[in-house]
Amino acid sequence: MTVLELRDVRKTYPGVDALAGLDVSVARGEIVALLGPNGAGKTTTFELLLGLIRPTSGDVRVFGQEPGGRVRTRIGAMLQAAGLPDQLQVRELVRLIGRGYPTAVRVDEVLARTSLTKRATRTVKSLSGGERQRLLLALALVGTPELLLLDEPTAAMDVASRRTFWEQARASVADGATILFATHDLTEAAAVADRVVVVAGGRVVADTTPDALTHHGDDDLEEVFLALTNESSTAADEGDDR
Ligand SMILES: Nc1ncnc2c1ncn2[C@@H]1O[C@H](COP(=O)(O)OP(=O)(O)OP(=O)(O)O)[C@@H](O)[C@H]1O
């Protein structure tokens, strides 16, 4: 079953083609990494899937429906620029967000799963960068999501937190969820994802397994990534100058 699909999607801002004909499809139970240099269009893709913005042209479907509206309650999301109410306590915020979903997990369970039990009565403002990321994961998980959209979810996390993070994310997949995540950490992508989609200049330049991308480990992942994305970023930069 296809969980999400973008077909020939363009998103144009004045002077910028954020997406220039993007084709991505993710099936149920997959963990897919979205890789790409700064400005490649990763965050724009998440915003479209959440219905926060609309495509200039092309088709975006989530669970076969237009993004936004009721389908939003089937998605848990971690976005880079997520603003949080700083004065609320961690537990209060998780409870509040859980109320917006038809099938919320118990607050204490979510806090335990994200190692935030000891921070439950702290204000959001007082959290460290990594703790804040864990809180964002707790908010993404509280609605028992069928789809997790995670934009650079482990940025700012230490090694132990990253490990716990992916254990929790995988547990959600074992329960039937699907994950699309963006990262700049190629090693993490290769270790975690079933499939990597490399985006550059608003288009997909590779869509394959981590193993196939490196020809079964024969090639250096970083070199492959740079070779794939350099050509397209150069083309996009030239386009900007016209
Ligand atoms: N609201 C906006 N107005 C104008 N340009 C935008 C807007 N949002 C995104 N862009 C532009 O669209 C392009 C794609 O941006 P996007 O944030 O999707 O990239 P990204 O792959 O997430 O990058 P990063 O790795 O830096 O987070 C960039 O050139 C960006 O400047």
The ligand as an ORCA input file, in Angstrom:
! r2SCAN-3c Opt
* xyz 0 1
  N       8.864     30.424      1.995
  C       9.856     30.489      1.106
  N      10.059     31.593      0.366
  C      11.041     31.663     -0.551
  N      11.922     30.652     -0.790
  C      11.770     29.530     -0.080
  C      10.743     29.379      0.902
  N      10.855     28.130      1.442
  C      11.900     27.548      0.837
  N      12.448     28.371     -0.078
  C      13.603     28.084     -0.953
  O      13.365     26.827     -1.570
  C      14.561     26.066     -1.651
  C      14.381     24.734     -0.939
  O      14.309     24.978      0.449
  P      14.127     23.799      1.531
  O      13.986     24.461      2.862
  O      13.045     22.899      1.094
  O      15.522     23.051      1.422
  P      16.146     21.895      2.346
  O      16.521     20.785      1.427
  O      15.231     21.562      3.455
  O      17.468     22.596      2.875
  P      18.317     22.445      4.271
  O      19.135     21.207      4.126
  O      19.158     23.685      4.259
  O      17.334     22.409      5.402
  C      15.670     26.942     -1.049
  O      16.315     27.610     -2.091
  C      14.893     27.893     -0.165
  O      15.595     29.123     -0.011
*
